[in-house]
């Protein structure tokens, strides 16, 4: 008879290590090493490095459709909230607070629905139109708050909320929105990094900014790959770990 503690450890083992393709193992290793390399080059933000590594693991396990992603997600969101706050990225900070709240909700929802879903073309178009309008409104609000680069930060603020909601509900369209968010964030944190190096701003620190550039580049690749995985049904039943 398997004890409760043995059952928990077995669940962690299955979630973490089973049913991986060789290609996936290689690219996961590269993405994690990229985060560690950024920290080795500019070792001024342990929090930024933790946020980057946890973020990579969160979205990779999310790509596989595995519930354990929400544990890594909680760590990443708490760390990223700090990074966003010291960088005056108020849209990102607000979004990270939403992310923190959404992790236990996602844990509960994924425990009651093992299949991924998809919208009809008409509904999908309305969602993308609504995301565009929400971005414009968010841009205006963040401009009033004098946040940094509000036209980009708004994407992270409002489009991410929509993408995260679809992610929790297991709709495949979430990954298309994440691609937009990841691209915007690569540009956003790259600009902040350049401003920091050039001395244009002293807000935040270079290590955190570069860590976020590396993280968003990793997540962009992961989002593109996730469209294939979720579209093929490979993410159903927690990536083949739940029967």
Secondary structure, DSSP 8 states (H G I E B T S, - for coil): ---HHHHHHHHHHHHHHSS--HHHHHHHHHHHHHHHHHHHHS-S-HHHHHHHHHHHHHHHHHHTT-TTHHHHHHHHHHHHHHHHHHTT-HHHHHHHHHHHHHHHHHHHHHTS--S-B---HHHHHHHHHHHHHHHHHHHHHHHHTT-TTHHHHHIIIIIHHHHHHHHHTTBTTHHHHHHHHHHHHHHHHHHHHHHHHHTS--SS-HHHHHHHHHHHHHHHHHHHHHHHHHHHTTTHHHHHT--
